[in-house]
């Protein structure tokens, strides 16, 4: 399931194209099975030549996962990390052993489990860095696959155009064959251009954008995990993690906590219900906690 902005963009783009066609004629005029086969089949074949089957399969798994990923608020992540940090400082790392299984993010769950298992800071940092780099390489391959497909589509559109022109010129005396060849020649170029610029190219850009957000979140989690292992004050951990939050959200977060009175009941309520607050917007978390603590 694609995110809302991607869905809106695709629906809007294709709707405008279809509307422009319908206003001037029939949409069936622009339907051609042979043109579609030339472009789509050519793109798939060229991609399989350029990349291994494992890379292609892994790329589409990554694309499906990233495009369907739920939007996250890093400030909510920071609230939960602050909560874990304070609990660990008071009760030790083993106190969160039962909590770890309820963490939804795989990277954070794995990192916290390694911390509880007793991995030293240097070894833990190396493992987390390796995992981040592995994800980064996987994302790069997925983006390259989509970018390559976007480059192939117009090229195969031109190939279809050449095929159509050849068919047209071979039967230039036959009006029916002339029309069929010209249709293939023009529609393959149209299909290739639409596929590249309306679907594959934008999806590659969106995937790259989402991968940057995901890697930034993982880096923030890495900083928090290492800070907890080191036994740092939650305020120090917070300052380190805030670097990964955008300036506007960072300012709102800092202002809120500067004005927030120290209340143990808020911390207790957060710990009791943190599982359901994961991946929710920070404002919603604060509103719910404010209502429950009076």
N, C-alpha and C positions, 0 to 999 in steps of 0.2 A: 504494500500500500504506500503510494507516494505521499509526501507531505502536502499540506494545503496549497502553498504557493506554487509548487510544481504542477499540481493538478489544475489549478486555476490558469496558469500560464499555457499549459498544453491545450486545455479546452478552449481558451480564448483564441489562441493562435489558429488552431484547426477550424474553429467556428468562423473566424473571419475569412479564411481561405474558401471554405465551403459556401459562405454567404456571397462572396464575390463571384463565385462560379454560378450559383443559382440565380443571382440577379441578372446575369447576362445570358444564361442558357440552361441546359440540362446537365446535371452532375454525371449522368451516365456517359456523356461524351468524353469525360476524363477518366473513364474506367478502362483499363487495358491489362489483361492477365499477362500477356507476353512482356510488357514493359515492367510490370511488377516483378516477374520472375527474373528478368535480366538484372535489375538493380538489387533486389533482396538476395537472390542466389549468388550474385557476384560478390556482394559484401561479405556474406557468410563464408564463401569459399576463400576469398583473399585473407580474411581474418584467420582462418584455420591454417593457411599456409604460413602466415607471419608469426603466429603464436602456437604454443603447444596446447593440446586439448586440456591439460590440467590447468594451465593459465587461464584459458577461456572459461572453463567451468568454475574455477575459483573466483574469477572476476565477476561473473554474473551472480554468484552467491553473495559476494561482497556488495555488489550494486543493489541487490534486493534487500539485503540487511540494512545498508546505510540509508537507502531511499525510504525505507519503512520505519526508520528509527524515530522514537518519540523525542520531541524537543525537550531539552533539559535546561535547568537554571543552575548555573554554577554557584550561586549564592545559597541555594538549598543544599548543594553538596557540601559547601563550607560549614553550614550549620550542623550537619551530621558529623563531619570530621571534627569539629570543635567538641561535639558531644562525646565522641569516642575518645578524643584526646584527654578530656577531663576525667572520664571514667578510668582510663588507663593510669593516669597520674595518681588517682586515689586508690585504685584496687589492683593495678598491675595488668599486664597484657592478657593473661589468662582469663580475665573477667569478661572479655568480649568474644571469647571462643564460641559461645552459643549464638551470639549475634551475627557472626560472619556468614553463616549459612543463609541468612535472610537478605543479604546484600544482593541487589539485582545486577549491578554492573560487574561483569566477569573480571575485568582488570583489577578493580578495587577489591573484590572478594579474594582473588588469588593473592594479591599483594598483602592484604591484612592477614590472610592465613599463613603466609610465609613468615610474617612478622611474629605472629603468635607461636609458630613452630620453632622460633629461636634463631632465625638467620641473622647473621651479623650485618651491620649497616652496609659495609662495602659489598658483600656478596648479594644482599638484597637489592641494592642500587643497580648492580650489574644485571641482575635478572630482570628488573623492571625496565631498564634501558633497552635491553635486548628485545623484550616483548614489544616495546614501543617502536623500535626500529623495524621489527618484523611486520607489525601492522602498517607502518609507513610504506614499506616495500610493497606489501600487498595492495595498498591503496593506489600506489603509483602505477602498478601493473594494470589495475582495473581502469584507471583514468586513461592510460595509454591505449587499452583495447577499445574504449569508446571513441577516443580521438582518432584512432586508425580507421574505425568503421565510418566515422564522419568524413574522413578524407577519401575513402574508397567510394562512397555513395555517388558523389558528383562524377567521379571518373567512370563508373559503370553506367551512369546516365549518358555520358558522352559516347561510350561504347554502343549503347543502345541506339543513340542518334545516328552513329555511323552505319549500324546494321539497317536501320530504317531507311536511310538515304540510299544504301546499296539496293535494297529491295525496291525502292521507288524508281531508281534509275534503270533497273533491269526490266521493269515493266512500265516504262514511261508512256507507252501507247495505250495501256489499259487503265482507264480512269478509276476503276474499283481498286486495283492493286496499288495505284498511285496514292489513293487516299489512305489505305491501310499502312503502307510504308511510311507515309508522312506522319500518321498518328503515332506509330511506334517511335519514330525519330524525335518527336516533340515531347511525348509523355514520359519517356525514360529520363530525359533531362529534367523535367518537372519533378518526377518522383525522387530522383537522386538529390536534387536541390532541397526539396522539402524534408526528406529523410535526414540529410546532413545538418540543415540549419534550423529545423523545427523540433527535431527529436534527439539525434545522437550527440550533436555538438553541445546543446544546452544541458543535456543530462551529464555529459563529461564535466562541464563546468560546475554543475550542482554537486556532483560527486566529489570533486576536488575541494569545493567549499566545505562540504560536510565532513570530509576527512580532516581538514585543518581544525575544525571545531572539536572533532573527536580526539585528535592527537593532543590538542591543547588541554582538554579535560583530563586525559591520561597523565600528562605532565603535572597537572595540578594535584592529582591523586598521588602521584609519586612523591611530590614534595611533602604532602601531608603524612603519608605513610612513614617516610624516613624521619620526619619530625617526631612522630609518635614513638618510633623505635628509640630515638635519641633521648626521649623524655623531656622534650622542650616544653616550655610554657605555651599553652594554647594561643596566647596573644602573639607569640613569635611565629608559630605555625600559621596563624591567620594572616599575618603580614606577608609571609612568603607566598601563600596561596593567592592572595589578592592580586598579585602581579599578573595572573592569568585571567583575571576578570576585566571586562571592558570598562573604560573610565566612568561612564555614567552609572552602571550597576555597582561599581566599586564605591563611588561616592555615596550612593543611596544606602549601601550596606554599612559603611562606616558611620554615616550619620545616624542610622537607626540604632546601632549598638552603642554609640556614644550617649544617646539620649535615653536608652533603655535602662531602667533601674535593675540592679542585681536582684533576681528573684529565683529562688530555688524551685518554686512550683512550676515555672515555665520550663526549666531544664528537666524536671521530672516528667512533665507531660510530654515533652519532646521525646524522651527516652522510651516512654510507654507506647508512643504511637509512631515512632520514626519509620517503621516499615511501610506504612501506607503513605507517608509523606515523600518517599523517594520519587524523584523525577517530576514532582509537582512544582508549580511556580512558587517562588519565594514569598510573594505577596499573599498567596493563598495559605501558605504555611503559617505566616505571622498572624493573619486574620483568625485562623482556626485556634491557634494557641492563645490569642488574646481573648477569644470568646470563652474558652475552656478554663482559663485562669482568672477570669473576671477583670 
